[in-house]
Amino acid sequence: MRQDSIDLFIENLSSVAPVPGGGGAAALMGGVASALCSMVANLTTGKKKYIDYEEDIQDVLKKTKILNDEILELIEEDAKAFEPLSKAYSIPKDDPTRDEVLERALRVAADAPGKIIDKMIEVAKLIVLLSVEGSRLAISDVGVSACACMAAAKSAAMNVYINTKLMKDKEYAENLNHRTEEKVHDVCKTCEIAYDLVLAGLK
């Protein structure tokens, strides 16, 4: 799917096909957030006005180069995680192995969106840095990145919860939900700080 055109991805997303779905969409939004950080850093590096921030900006460029690829890879990982879950649902309900297989598949399906949130924690830190040190000519793009990052984290969380809701191991599910909520809160809190800084500078 990473090689698909935007048109094809949207067409597939809007179809009855199970993938790409919400998880893939969340990863795509996360990729947009990271790419915008890279763009702002590229527009900032080498400028005399921001020379004091050059080391930080170079660090952003190095990190986003890796993050961009890792986040988009999660589109594929999320899609692949759906296959064993789909197969588990097709196991007859009277099959004694069904519950165990389904439980295992639900954990796998919840893992990819969890990884998206982890990546958004990293991106959010770059966003708040760029809200202060990024080129003022591209500061609105930092705000857009903050919005995309929050959307990616919140959206990925939905894809965790839809799987934990069906788990038999309620303790595992509740712990995963709690960790997810904390991570999303951290992402949103960081991005909101950056968003407010950007907004204040635009008005």
N, C-alpha and C positions, 0 to 999 in steps of 0.2 A: 504493500500500500504506500510505502514511502516514495515509490517511483511514480505513483499516480499523479496526474495533473489535478489542480484544484477542482476543475470541473468534474472530473471522474470521481474524486473523493466525495464531493458534495452529492453527486448523483447516487453513489453507493450508500452514503449516509442516509439519504432520504428514502431509500428503498426498503423492502421488507426483509432484506438480508440482515442476519443478526450482527454481522460485523462489516464495517466499523460501526460502533455504537457510541454510547455516552462516554465510555472509557477512552476510546480513540479520539473523540472530540475534546475531552479534557486534556489529553496529551498534546493535541494540536494547539490548543490555547496556551499551554505551557511553553511549547516551542516558539510561539509568537512572542510571548513575554521575554524569553531568553534572547531571541533574535533582535528584538528592539533594544535590549541592553547592549548587545554587540554593536548595533548601528550607532547608538549614541556615543559609545566609547570610540568608535572609528571616526566620528565627527569631532571628537574632543582631542584625541591624541595628536601630538605635534604642534598644537596651537600654543603660542607664547602666553596667551591669557591664562591658560590652565597648566602651565609648566610645573607648578608646585604639586599638581595631582597626577603627573605623568606616570609615576610608578604604580599608583592605584589603578589608573586607566589601563595600563598594560596588563595588570593582573585580571581586570575584568575581561579583556579580550582573550586571554589565555583560558579563563574559566568558561566563558560562553562558547568558545570553540568546541570544548568538550561537552558542555551541557546541551548545546543544540542537537548534537548527534545522539546523546544518551536519552534525551526526552523524546525525540521522534522515534527512537527504537522501541519505546514503550507503547507506541501505537500498535506495532506488530506483536509485542508481548501480550498486550491486552487481548488482541484478537485470538492469539494462539491459546490463551488461557480459557477461552470460551468453549473450545472444542471438547476437552474432557468433561466439562460441566454439562454440555449438551448430551454427551454420551451417557453420563451418569443418570440424567433425567429419563433416558430411554430404557433404563434397566427396569424390568418388571417389579412391581411393588412387593411381590411375594418372594423375591430373590433375597436370601439372607445377607448377601454382600452389599446390597444396594445402599444402605445407610452409611456404611464405612466409606464406600467409593464416593458417594455424594458429598460427604463431609470433607473428604480430602480435596475434591474438585472445588468446593466452595472456598476453601482456604487458598487454593491456587488462584482462583478468580479474584479474590480480594487482594492478592499480593501486588498485582500490577498497578492498580490505582493507588495503592499505598505508596508505591515507589514514585509515582507522579508527585504526590504530596511532598515526599522527601526532597525531590528535585526543586519544588517550588520554594522550599525553605532556603535553599542555596540561591535561587534567583532573587528572592525577596531581599536578601542582604545586598545584592548588587544594585537592585533598584533604589534602595534607600541611600546607598553611597552616591549613585549617579544623580539623585535628586539634589544633592549638594554640589558635587564635583563635575557633573556632566555639562556639556556646552549648553548655554542658555538658548541657543538657536534651535535646539532639539529637545528642550525641556518638556514640551507637551508629550513627546514620545515616551518619556519616562513615566508620565502619568498614565498613558495608554498601557504601558507594560505592567504597571501596578494593577490596573483593572483586570488585565488578562491573567495575571498571576493569581489574583484572588479568585477569579472565575474558575481557573484550572484546579485550584486546590479544593474549592467547594464542590465542584462538579465531580472530581475524583472521589471525594468523600461519599457522595451519593452511591457510587459504584462499589464502595466498601460496604456500606450499610445494607444494600440490597442483598448482599451475600451473607453477612453476619446474621441478618434477620432469620435466615433459614437454617442456621447451624444448630445442631443438637447440643454441642458443647457450649452451653450458655456462658460459662465462665470465660472461656477463650474469646467468645464473641463480644462480651462486655468489655474485656480488657482491650481488645482491638479497637472497639468503638471509642473507648476513653482515650487511647493513644492517638487515634485519628482526630478526635475533637481538639485535643491539645495542640497538635501540629497545625491544623487548619487555623486555629485561633492565633497561633504565633505568626503564620504567614499573613493573615489578614491584618493583624495589628501592625506589623512591619510595613506592609504595603499601604495601609491607611496613613501612616506617618509620612511616607514619601508622597502619596497622593495629595495630602493637605499642603505639603511644602510646595509642590508643583502648582497647585491651584492658587495658593497665595501669591506666587510669583507671576501668574498669568493675569490676575484681575487688578 
